Amino acid sequence: MGNVVQAGIGQAPARQAALYAGLSQETLCTTLNKVCASGMKAIMMASLSLMCGHQYVMIAGGMERMSNAPYYFPRGDTPYGTLQLEDGI
């Protein structure tokens, strides 16, 4: 599964998706981060794995939860009252 902004969604989003979908704990899972091409890269890797005969069934796609992207404070010394949040997107 492709996923870019993993902040706030926990570890191993592909693993979480597989388990919540009812797949067994023995299911192999991989989370990819290739920015905007994450879902497409996951599909390409699944396709290659099928064509090479490494696997017989694959599930691939992309997922995001942009509402979970954090806001940041800049590091370093900043005078009082001048801190501004920066959007993580």
Secondary structure as GFF3:
##gff-version 3
##sequence-region A 1 89
A	DSSP	alpha_helix	13	20	.	.	.	ID=ss1
A	DSSP	three_ten_helix	35	37	.	.	.	ID=ss2
A	DSSP	alpha_helix	38	51	.	.	.	ID=ss3
A	DSSP	three_ten_helix	66	68	.	.	.	ID=ss4
A	DSSP	beta_strand	71	72	.	.	.	ID=ss5
A	DSSP	beta_strand	86	87	.	.	.	ID=ss6
###
